[in-house]
Amino acid sequence: MSGDMLEHRVLAIKYGSRPADSEEIYLNYSSYGRPNQSPGMDYFVWAIQDESGVTMVDTGFSEAAWARRGRKIDQAVADRVRAAGIEPEDVGRLILTHCHYDHIGNVSAFPNAHVFVAADDYEFWSGPYAKRAQFAPPVPEDSEISYLTELRAQGRLSMVPEPYWMIAPGIAVLRVGGHSPGQLMVVVRSASGTVLLTSDVVHYYEELENDMPMGVVVNLLEMYQGYEMVRNFVAQDNAVVVPGHDPDVMKRFPLIREDDPGLGVVVSSTAAGAECGAVARTANPSTAV
């Protein structure tokens, strides 16, 4: 390790999956003149471990949200985190990248964590427009927003006040927007390299490679600008990109546990990670017709 920079161990922990095709995933997919594909959709939470403790990124969807939307989970998120070697009670920091139901459903499973969320995202999803028809599909459960409000009153929730904010040594959040009003991306800088936990700034590698916006969007311009932010990190820092829902994440990095191959992966900045950066260097918007 060089200088005072910490080394971080970054985990992508899978807790669920579902069928999904390209026409559902991407905005106006028919305009690209491509055949419909069925890549599926995986659901992850992420953990960052270093000598200062454990930082979780997002918490997955709750049992109530799972039942109401018919989603499939492999195992409760807290149990998946334990299987990865982390006790939820030991998590000291929790970053909520945005307030969609599949990212904030299990905040209470981390009882000792201080929570960070973008102010504009919290305010929008707790406000009067969140349940309008075109915003409603990813809307959080009422109980989830209420719980964040309780944490705020207790002093356990902090609003990210600036576009780029340091959470802990080597761990920062960058407000991007686009998919959700205050969508955050997590930037992890270690001695061995930079990892971008993009959450839903980039759902799939293909989305970034081919400049194809996701169908759930509140600000299309910010979504495109988010892709450029990611590409700049790759070009300048050779950053490793970890999309939020791509099943291919499970194929590009070493497994957390060989005896549980569906649990998740350890994000690496070496061979597999270099490949992840390379695919993000250029976009090909000319595929649109």
C-alpha positions as CSV (number, residue, x, y, z in Angstrom):
1,M,0.0,0.0,0.0
2,S,1.3,3.4,-1.0
3,G,1.2,6.5,1.2
4,D,-1.7,6.7,3.6
5,M,-4.2,5.2,1.2
6,L,-6.2,2.3,2.7
7,E,-6.7,-1.0,0.9
8,H,-10.4,-1.9,0.5
9,R,-12.0,-5.2,-0.1
10,V,-15.2,-4.7,-2.2
11,L,-17.9,-7.3,-2.3
12,A,-20.9,-7.6,-4.6
13,I,-23.4,-9.8,-2.8
14,K,-26.3,-11.2,-4.8
15,Y,-29.6,-11.7,-3.1
16,G,-32.1,-12.2,-6.0
17,S,-32.8,-12.4,-9.7
18,R,-35.6,-12.3,-12.2
19,P,-36.3,-12.7,-15.9
20,A,-36.0,-9.5,-17.9
21,D,-35.7,-8.7,-21.6
22,S,-34.1,-5.8,-23.4
23,E,-37.5,-4.3,-24.4
24,E,-38.4,-4.0,-20.7
25,I,-34.9,-2.9,-19.6
26,Y,-34.0,-0.1,-22.1
27,L,-35.8,3.1,-23.0
28,N,-37.3,2.9,-26.5
29,Y,-35.3,-0.2,-27.3
30,S,-37.0,-0.7,-30.7
31,S,-35.3,2.5,-31.9
32,Y,-31.9,0.6,-31.9
33,G,-33.0,-1.9,-34.5
34,R,-31.7,-4.8,-32.4
35,P,-33.3,-8.1,-31.7
36,N,-34.9,-8.5,-28.3
37,Q,-32.6,-10.4,-25.8
38,S,-33.3,-11.9,-22.4
39,P,-30.3,-11.0,-20.2
40,G,-32.2,-11.3,-16.9
41,M,-31.7,-9.1,-13.9
42,D,-29.7,-9.7,-10.8
43,Y,-30.1,-7.8,-7.5
44,F,-27.1,-6.9,-5.4
45,V,-26.0,-5.1,-2.3
46,W,-22.3,-4.1,-1.9
47,A,-19.9,-4.1,1.0
48,I,-16.6,-2.2,1.4
49,Q,-14.2,-3.6,4.1
50,D,-11.1,-1.8,5.3
51,E,-9.2,-1.3,8.6
52,S,-11.7,1.4,9.6
53,G,-14.7,-1.0,9.5
54,V,-17.5,-2.0,7.1
55,T,-19.5,0.3,4.8
56,M,-22.6,-1.2,3.2
57,V,-24.0,0.2,-0.1
58,D,-27.8,-0.3,-0.4
59,T,-29.9,-2.9,1.4
60,G,-32.0,-4.6,-1.2
61,F,-35.8,-5.0,-1.2
62,S,-37.9,-6.0,1.7
63,E,-40.1,-9.0,2.1
64,A,-43.2,-6.7,1.8
65,A,-41.9,-5.3,-1.5
66,W,-40.9,-8.7,-2.7
67,A,-44.4,-10.1,-2.0
68,R,-46.3,-7.1,-3.6
69,R,-44.2,-7.1,-6.8
70,G,-43.6,-10.9,-7.2
71,R,-39.9,-10.7,-7.1
72,K,-37.7,-13.7,-6.2
73,I,-35.0,-13.5,-3.5
74,D,-32.4,-16.2,-2.9
75,Q,-32.2,-15.4,0.8
76,A,-32.9,-12.5,3.1
77,V,-30.3,-9.8,2.6
78,A,-29.0,-9.9,6.2
79,D,-28.4,-13.7,5.8
80,R,-26.6,-13.1,2.6
81,V,-24.4,-10.5,4.2
82,R,-23.6,-13.0,7.1
83,A,-22.8,-15.7,4.5
84,A,-20.3,-13.3,3.0
85,G,-18.6,-13.0,6.5
86,I,-20.1,-9.8,7.7
87,E,-22.3,-9.4,10.7
88,P,-24.9,-6.7,10.0
89,E,-24.4,-5.3,13.5
90,D,-20.8,-4.6,12.6
91,V,-21.7,-2.3,9.7
92,G,-20.8,1.3,10.7
93,R,-21.8,3.2,7.6
94,L,-24.6,2.6,5.1
95,I,-24.8,4.4,1.8
96,L,-28.2,4.5,0.1
97,T,-27.5,5.3,-3.5
98,H,-31.2,6.2,-4.1
99,C,-34.6,5.5,-2.5
100,H,-36.1,2.9,-4.9
101,Y,-37.7,0.0,-3.2
102,D,-35.0,-2.5,-4.2
103,H,-32.3,-0.4,-2.6
104,I,-33.7,0.7,0.8
105,G,-35.9,-2.2,1.9
106,N,-33.7,-3.5,4.7
107,V,-32.1,-0.5,6.4
108,S,-33.3,-1.7,9.8
109,A,-31.2,-4.9,9.4
110,F,-28.1,-2.7,10.0
111,P,-29.0,-1.3,13.5
112,N,-25.6,0.4,14.2
113,A,-25.0,2.0,10.9
114,H,-25.0,5.7,10.2
115,V,-27.0,6.2,7.0
116,F,-26.2,8.5,4.1
117,V,-28.6,9.5,1.3
118,A,-28.8,12.4,-1.2
119,A,-31.1,15.1,0.0
120,D,-32.9,15.6,-3.3
121,D,-33.6,11.8,-3.6
122,Y,-35.0,11.6,0.0
123,E,-37.1,14.7,-0.5
124,F,-38.6,13.5,-3.8
125,W,-39.5,10.0,-2.7
126,S,-41.0,11.3,0.5
127,G,-42.9,14.0,-1.4
128,P,-46.2,14.3,-3.2
129,Y,-45.1,13.4,-6.8
130,A,-43.5,10.0,-6.1
131,K,-46.7,8.0,-6.5
132,R,-47.7,9.6,-9.8
133,A,-48.2,6.8,-12.4
134,Q,-44.9,7.3,-14.4
135,F,-42.8,7.5,-11.2
136,A,-44.6,4.8,-9.3
137,P,-43.1,1.5,-10.4
138,P,-39.9,1.8,-8.2
139,V,-41.5,3.8,-5.4
140,P,-40.4,2.8,-1.9
141,E,-42.9,1.3,0.6
142,D,-44.4,4.0,2.9
143,S,-42.8,2.2,5.9
144,E,-39.4,2.5,4.3
145,I,-39.6,6.2,3.9
146,S,-41.0,6.5,7.4
147,Y,-38.1,4.6,8.8
148,L,-35.6,7.0,7.2
149,T,-37.6,9.9,8.7
150,E,-37.2,8.2,12.1
151,L,-33.5,7.8,11.6
152,R,-33.2,11.4,10.6
153,A,-34.9,12.5,13.9
154,Q,-32.5,10.3,15.8
155,G,-29.4,11.8,14.1
156,R,-28.5,8.6,12.3
157,L,-29.2,9.8,8.8
158,S,-27.1,12.4,7.0
159,M,-28.1,14.2,3.8
160,V,-25.3,14.3,1.3
161,P,-24.9,18.1,0.9
162,E,-22.6,18.4,-2.1
163,P,-22.3,16.7,-5.5
164,Y,-19.0,14.9,-4.4
165,W,-18.8,14.0,-0.7
166,M,-16.3,11.9,1.2
167,I,-17.9,9.3,3.4
168,A,-14.7,7.8,4.8
169,P,-11.1,7.5,3.8
170,G,-11.0,6.4,0.2
171,I,-14.8,6.2,0.0
172,A,-16.8,9.0,-1.7
173,V,-20.2,9.4,-3.2
174,L,-20.9,11.4,-6.4
175,R,-24.4,12.7,-7.2
176,V,-25.3,11.8,-10.7
177,G,-29.1,11.8,-11.0
178,G,-30.8,10.6,-14.1
179,H,-32.4,7.3,-13.0
180,S,-33.6,8.8,-9.7
181,P,-33.4,12.5,-8.7
182,G,-30.5,12.1,-6.3
183,Q,-28.9,8.9,-7.7
184,L,-25.4,8.4,-6.2
185,M,-22.4,6.5,-7.4
186,V,-19.8,5.2,-4.9
187,V,-16.2,5.8,-5.7
188,V,-13.7,3.6,-3.9
189,R,-10.1,4.6,-4.2
190,S,-7.5,2.1,-2.9
191,A,-3.8,1.7,-3.3
192,S,-4.5,-1.0,-5.9
193,G,-6.9,1.1,-8.0
194,T,-10.3,2.7,-8.2
195,V,-13.7,0.9,-8.2
196,L,-17.0,2.4,-9.2
197,L,-20.0,0.9,-7.6
198,T,-22.4,2.5,-10.0
199,S,-25.6,1.1,-8.6
200,D,-28.2,2.3,-11.1
201,V,-26.1,4.9,-12.8
202,V,-25.2,1.9,-15.0
203,H,-27.4,-1.1,-14.7
204,Y,-25.7,-3.3,-17.3
205,Y,-22.3,-3.2,-19.1
206,E,-24.2,-3.2,-22.4
207,E,-26.0,0.0,-21.3
208,L,-22.7,1.8,-21.0
209,E,-21.0,0.2,-24.0
210,N,-23.9,1.1,-26.4
211,D,-25.1,4.3,-24.8
212,M,-28.6,2.9,-24.2
213,P,-30.5,4.6,-21.4
214,M,-32.5,2.5,-18.9
215,G,-36.3,2.6,-19.1
216,V,-36.7,4.0,-15.6
217,V,-35.5,7.6,-15.9
218,V,-36.4,10.9,-14.3
219,N,-33.9,13.0,-16.2
220,L,-32.6,11.7,-19.5
221,L,-29.9,14.3,-19.9
222,E,-28.5,13.5,-16.5
223,M,-28.5,9.8,-17.3
224,Y,-26.4,10.4,-20.4
225,Q,-24.1,12.7,-18.4
226,G,-23.7,9.9,-15.9
227,Y,-22.4,7.6,-18.6
228,E,-19.8,10.3,-19.4
229,M,-18.8,10.6,-15.8
230,V,-18.2,6.8,-15.6
231,R,-16.2,6.8,-18.9
232,N,-14.0,9.7,-17.6
233,F,-13.2,7.7,-14.4
234,V,-12.2,4.8,-16.6
235,A,-10.1,6.9,-18.9
236,Q,-8.3,8.8,-16.1
237,D,-8.0,6.2,-13.4
238,N,-8.5,2.9,-15.2
239,A,-11.4,2.5,-12.8
240,V,-13.2,-0.8,-12.5
241,V,-17.0,-0.5,-13.3
242,V,-19.5,-2.6,-11.3
243,P,-23.0,-2.2,-12.7
244,G,-26.1,-2.4,-10.5
245,H,-28.1,-5.3,-12.0
246,D,-26.0,-7.1,-14.6
247,P,-25.8,-10.9,-14.2
248,D,-22.4,-10.7,-15.9
249,V,-20.9,-9.2,-12.7
250,M,-21.0,-12.7,-11.3
251,K,-18.8,-13.9,-14.2
252,R,-16.1,-11.2,-14.2
253,F,-14.7,-11.4,-10.7
254,P,-13.6,-14.1,-8.2
255,L,-16.2,-15.7,-6.0
256,I,-16.6,-14.8,-2.4
257,R,-17.0,-18.4,-1.5
258,E,-16.2,-21.4,-3.8
259,D,-18.8,-23.5,-1.8
260,D,-21.5,-21.0,-2.5
261,P,-21.1,-19.8,-6.1
262,G,-24.3,-17.8,-6.2
263,L,-23.4,-15.7,-3.2
264,G,-21.4,-13.0,-4.9
265,V,-18.0,-11.9,-6.0
266,V,-14.9,-10.0,-4.7
267,V,-14.4,-7.0,-7.0
268,S,-10.8,-7.1,-8.4
269,S,-8.8,-4.4,-10.1
270,T,-6.6,-7.1,-11.8
271,A,-7.3,-9.3,-14.8
272,A,-11.1,-9.4,-14.6
273,G,-11.4,-5.9,-13.4
274,A,-9.2,-4.5,-16.2
275,E,-11.7,-6.1,-18.7
276,C,-14.5,-4.3,-16.9
277,G,-12.8,-1.0,-17.4
278,A,-12.0,-1.6,-21.0
279,V,-15.6,-2.1,-22.1
280,A,-16.5,1.3,-20.7
281,R,-14.0,3.4,-22.6
282,T,-16.1,4.1,-25.6
283,A,-19.7,4.3,-26.5
284,N,-21.3,3.4,-29.8
285,P,-24.4,5.6,-30.2
286,S,-24.3,5.0,-34.0
287,T,-26.2,1.8,-33.4
288,A,-29.4,3.8,-33.1
289,V,-31.5,4.0,-36.3
